[in-house]
Amino acid sequence: MRPPLPPFTAETAAQKARMAEDAWNSRDPERVSLAYTEDSAWRNRSEFFSGRAAIVEFLIRKWTKERDYRLIKEVWAFHENRIAARFAYEYRDENGAWFRAHGNEQWEFDEAGLMRRREASINDVPIKENERKFLWPSGPRPGDHPGLSELGL
């Protein structure tokens, strides 16, 4: 079991999104993978894959390329066992260039609260280092740090 469980309310959907955000900000592929079913189906940009082992492999590749990664997620809508979220994250590439990635995700959960399907569409926008907005230390976003709406993103 991975509470909160569906069907979601506004409160539990927001809690689920924040838990996902915190896990991704840990940049621990094994930890992140445990929120998904063993056969979870993913579409991330133009990649399609399934299963926890593939999730771990994907995240290792991702965070090797996306350095100093900081993520904020926000619930867009929810219904029964599904949540639509929008997100933004900042990172720098191997050459030191900064980017802000903007995206949308659709999540579908099983009855135990594990995500069985994740579809993500993401666009990267180059930014200057002085345009960064996600400036907390590595790890979870502090509770008093503004979310996407408060930041105007």
C-alpha contacts under 8 A as a table, 3 or more apart, distances in Angstrom:
res1	aa1	res2	aa2	distance
1	M	112	A	4.64
1	M	113	G	6.14
1	M	114	L	7.43
2	R	5	L	6.85
2	R	35	A	7.21
2	R	112	A	5.95
2	R	113	G	4.75
2	R	114	L	6.03
3	P	112	A	7.48
3	P	113	G	5.75
4	P	8	F	7.77
4	P	12	T	5.98
4	P	13	A	7.98
4	P	15	Q	7.47
4	P	16	K	6.55
4	P	113	G	6.42
5	L	8	F	6.81
5	L	12	T	7.93
5	L	111	E	6.66
5	L	112	A	6.32
5	L	113	G	4.65
6	P	80	E	5.96
6	P	81	N	4.90
6	P	109	F	7.28
6	P	110	D	7.78
6	P	111	E	6.41
6	P	113	G	6.47
7	P	79	H	7.21
7	P	80	E	4.11
7	P	81	N	5.20
8	F	11	E	7.77
8	F	12	T	5.56
8	F	13	A	5.50
8	F	78	F	6.96
8	F	79	H	6.66
8	F	80	E	5.55
8	F	81	N	6.41
8	F	82	R	7.81
9	T	12	T	5.16
9	T	13	A	5.86
9	T	78	F	7.68
10	A	13	A	5.29
10	A	14	A	6.17
10	A	78	F	7.49
11	E	14	A	5.28
11	E	15	Q	6.20
12	T	15	Q	4.84
12	T	16	K	6.05
13	A	16	K	5.06
13	A	17	A	6.24
13	A	75	V	6.92
13	A	78	F	6.84
13	A	83	I	6.79
14	A	17	A	5.09
14	A	18	R	6.18
14	A	74	E	7.26
14	A	75	V	6.01
15	Q	18	R	5.15
15	Q	19	M	6.14
16	K	19	M	5.13
16	K	20	A	6.25
17	A	20	A	5.08
17	A	21	E	6.13
17	A	73	K	6.29
17	A	74	E	6.60
17	A	75	V	6.57
17	A	85	A	7.49
18	R	21	E	4.90
18	R	22	D	6.08
18	R	73	K	6.84
18	R	74	E	7.83
19	M	22	D	5.17
19	M	23	A	6.19
20	A	23	A	5.13
20	A	24	W	6.16
20	A	32	V	7.73
20	A	35	A	7.98
21	E	24	W	5.23
21	E	25	N	6.07
21	E	71	L	6.50
21	E	72	I	6.21
21	E	73	K	5.90
21	E	140	P	7.50
22	D	25	N	5.09
22	D	26	S	6.39
22	D	139	G	7.34
22	D	140	P	4.83
22	D	141	R	7.03
23	A	26	S	5.21
23	A	27	R	7.13
23	A	28	D	7.38
23	A	31	R	6.79
23	A	32	V	5.55
23	A	140	P	7.63
24	W	27	R	5.38
24	W	28	D	7.17
24	W	32	V	6.19
24	W	71	L	7.40
25	N	69	Y	7.20
25	N	70	R	6.07
25	N	71	L	6.20
25	N	138	S	7.38
25	N	139	G	5.18
25	N	140	P	5.43
25	N	141	R	7.65
26	S	138	S	7.64
26	S	139	G	5.04
26	S	140	P	6.56
27	R	32	V	7.85
27	R	59	L	7.97
27	R	63	W	7.01
27	R	139	G	7.87
28	D	31	R	5.38
28	D	32	V	6.25
29	P	32	V	5.13
29	P	33	S	6.07
29	P	55	I	7.53
29	P	56	V	4.96
29	P	57	E	7.89
29	P	59	L	5.60
29	P	60	I	6.42
30	E	33	S	5.18
30	E	34	L	6.64
30	E	56	V	6.05
31	R	34	L	5.57
31	R	35	A	7.66
32	V	35	A	5.95
32	V	36	Y	7.90
32	V	56	V	7.95
33	S	36	Y	5.64
33	S	52	R	5.58
33	S	55	I	6.18
33	S	56	V	6.27
34	L	37	T	7.52
34	L	52	R	7.56
35	A	114	L	5.40
35	A	115	M	6.26
36	Y	39	D	7.92
36	Y	40	S	5.83
36	Y	52	R	6.99
36	Y	114	L	4.95
36	Y	115	M	4.48
36	Y	116	R	5.91
37	T	40	S	4.87
37	T	51	G	7.33
37	T	52	R	7.25
37	T	114	L	5.52
37	T	115	M	5.88
37	T	116	R	5.20
38	E	51	G	5.27
38	E	52	R	5.47
39	D	50	S	5.72
39	D	51	G	4.19
39	D	52	R	6.78
39	D	116	R	7.01
40	S	50	S	5.30
40	S	51	G	5.11
40	S	52	R	6.97
40	S	115	M	6.72
40	S	116	R	4.30
40	S	117	R	5.45
40	S	118	R	7.62
41	A	48	F	7.65
41	A	49	F	6.11
41	A	50	S	4.33
41	A	51	G	6.70
41	A	116	R	6.24
41	A	117	R	4.82
41	A	118	R	6.37
42	W	47	E	7.86
42	W	48	F	5.65
42	W	49	F	5.39
42	W	50	S	5.77
42	W	117	R	5.91
42	W	118	R	4.84
42	W	119	E	5.71
43	R	46	S	6.80
43	R	47	E	5.57
43	R	48	F	4.56
43	R	49	F	6.72
43	R	118	R	6.35
43	R	119	E	4.62
43	R	120	A	5.96
44	N	47	E	5.21
44	N	48	F	6.59
44	N	118	R	7.90
44	N	119	E	6.07
44	N	120	A	4.83
44	N	121	S	6.51
44	N	122	I	7.83
45	R	120	A	6.05
45	R	121	S	5.20
45	R	122	I	5.99
49	F	54	A	6.58
49	F	55	I	7.84
50	S	54	A	6.13
50	S	55	I	7.19
51	G	54	A	5.44
51	G	55	I	6.36
52	R	55	I	4.90
52	R	56	V	6.21
53	A	56	V	5.21
53	A	57	E	6.25
54	A	57	E	5.01
54	A	58	F	6.00
55	I	58	F	5.08
55	I	59	L	6.14
56	V	59	L	5.19
56	V	60	I	6.16
57	E	60	I	5.26
57	E	61	R	6.40
58	F	61	R	5.25
58	F	62	K	6.09
59	L	62	K	4.82
59	L	63	W	6.01
60	I	63	W	5.50
60	I	64	T	6.14
61	R	64	T	5.25
61	R	65	K	6.55
62	K	65	K	5.44
62	K	66	E	5.94
63	W	66	E	4.79
63	W	67	R	6.21
63	W	69	Y	7.44
64	T	67	R	6.63
65	K	93	D	5.99
65	K	94	E	6.56
66	E	69	Y	6.07
66	E	91	Y	5.37
66	E	92	R	5.87
66	E	93	D	5.60
66	E	94	E	7.82
67	R	91	Y	5.37
67	R	92	R	5.18
67	R	93	D	6.11
67	R	94	E	7.47
68	D	90	E	7.59
68	D	91	Y	5.28
68	D	92	R	6.34
68	D	138	S	7.35
69	Y	89	Y	6.75
69	Y	90	E	5.66
69	Y	91	Y	4.58
69	Y	92	R	7.51
69	Y	138	S	7.90
70	R	89	Y	5.33
70	R	90	E	5.39
70	R	91	Y	6.75
70	R	134	F	6.19
70	R	138	S	7.38
70	R	139	G	7.92
70	R	141	R	7.94
71	L	87	F	7.18
71	L	88	A	5.89
71	L	89	Y	4.12
71	L	90	E	6.67
71	L	134	F	7.67
71	L	141	R	7.89
72	I	87	F	5.58
72	I	88	A	5.61
72	I	89	Y	6.24
72	I	141	R	7.64
72	I	147	G	6.56
72	I	148	L	6.68
73	K	85	A	6.59
73	K	86	R	5.88
73	K	87	F	4.29
73	K	88	A	6.76
73	K	147	G	7.76
73	K	148	L	7.39
74	E	85	A	5.50
74	E	86	R	5.40
74	E	87	F	6.08
74	E	147	G	7.45
74	E	148	L	6.88
75	V	78	F	7.52
75	V	83	I	7.03
75	V	84	A	6.12
75	V	85	A	4.35
75	V	86	R	6.37
76	W	83	I	7.62
76	W	84	A	5.34
76	W	85	A	4.89
76	W	86	R	6.20
77	A	83	I	5.94
77	A	84	A	5.09
77	A	85	A	6.92
78	F	81	N	7.73
78	F	82	R	5.59
78	F	83	I	4.28
78	F	84	A	6.00
79	H	82	R	5.33
79	H	83	I	6.57
81	N	108	E	5.88
81	N	109	F	5.39
81	N	110	D	7.13
81	N	111	E	7.89
82	R	106	Q	7.28
82	R	107	W	5.50
82	R	108	E	4.57
82	R	109	F	6.34
83	I	106	Q	6.05
83	I	107	W	5.17
83	I	108	E	6.70
84	A	104	N	7.29
84	A	105	E	5.71
84	A	106	Q	4.59
84	A	107	W	6.20
85	A	104	N	5.75
85	A	105	E	5.19
85	A	106	Q	6.50
85	A	107	W	7.92
86	R	102	H	7.71
86	R	103	G	5.70
86	R	104	N	4.33
86	R	105	E	6.18
87	F	102	H	5.94
87	F	103	G	5.25
87	F	104	N	6.19
87	F	105	E	7.92
87	F	148	L	7.50
88	A	100	R	6.61
88	A	101	A	5.35
88	A	102	H	4.46
88	A	103	G	6.16
88	A	148	L	7.51
88	A	153	L	7.86
89	Y	100	R	5.54
89	Y	101	A	5.23
89	Y	102	H	6.82
89	Y	134	F	7.85
90	E	98	W	7.15
90	E	99	F	5.59
90	E	100	R	4.38
90	E	101	A	6.26
90	E	132	R	7.35
90	E	134	F	6.85
91	Y	98	W	5.73
91	Y	99	F	5.54
91	Y	100	R	6.66
92	R	95	N	7.65
92	R	96	G	5.37
92	R	97	A	5.20
92	R	98	W	4.22
92	R	99	F	6.07
93	D	96	G	5.29
93	D	97	A	5.51
93	D	98	W	6.62
93	D	99	F	7.95
94	E	97	A	7.55
97	A	126	P	7.55
97	A	127	I	7.86
97	A	128	K	7.66
97	A	129	E	7.92
98	W	126	P	6.02
98	W	127	I	5.43
98	W	128	K	6.11
98	W	129	E	6.07
99	F	124	D	6.22
99	F	125	V	5.43
99	F	126	P	4.37
99	F	127	I	5.15
99	F	128	K	7.85
100	R	124	D	5.78
100	R	125	V	5.28
100	R	126	P	6.42
100	R	127	I	6.54
101	A	122	I	6.39
101	A	123	N	5.43
101	A	124	D	4.19
101	A	125	V	6.04
102	H	122	I	5.60
102	H	123	N	5.36
102	H	124	D	6.42
102	H	125	V	7.82
103	G	120	A	6.76
103	G	121	S	5.39
103	G	122	I	4.16
103	G	123	N	6.30
104	N	120	A	5.67
104	N	121	S	5.47
104	N	122	I	6.69
105	E	118	R	6.73
105	E	119	E	5.40
105	E	120	A	4.40
105	E	121	S	6.60
106	Q	117	R	7.81
106	Q	118	R	5.75
106	Q	119	E	5.24
106	Q	120	A	6.71
107	W	115	M	6.59
107	W	116	R	7.73
107	W	117	R	5.72
107	W	118	R	4.86
107	W	119	E	6.80
108	E	115	M	5.69
108	E	116	R	5.81
108	E	117	R	5.10
108	E	118	R	6.76
109	F	112	A	7.72
109	F	113	G	5.57
109	F	114	L	5.33
109	F	115	M	4.22
109	F	116	R	5.37
109	F	117	R	7.02
110	D	113	G	5.46
110	D	114	L	5.54
110	D	115	M	6.32
110	D	116	R	6.22
111	E	114	L	7.48
115	M	118	R	7.14
127	I	131	E	6.11
127	I	132	R	7.26
128	K	131	E	5.25
128	K	132	R	7.11
129	E	132	R	5.62
132	R	135	L	7.00
133	K	151	L	7.78
136	W	141	R	6.57
136	W	142	P	7.19
141	R	145	H	6.58
142	P	145	H	5.37
146	P	149	S	7.89
146	P	150	E	5.49
146	P	151	L	6.22
147	G	150	E	5.37
147	G	151	L	6.21
148	L	151	L	5.10
148	L	152	G	6.23
148	L	153	L	5.12
149	S	152	G	5.09
149	S	153	L	5.86
150	E	153	L	7.69
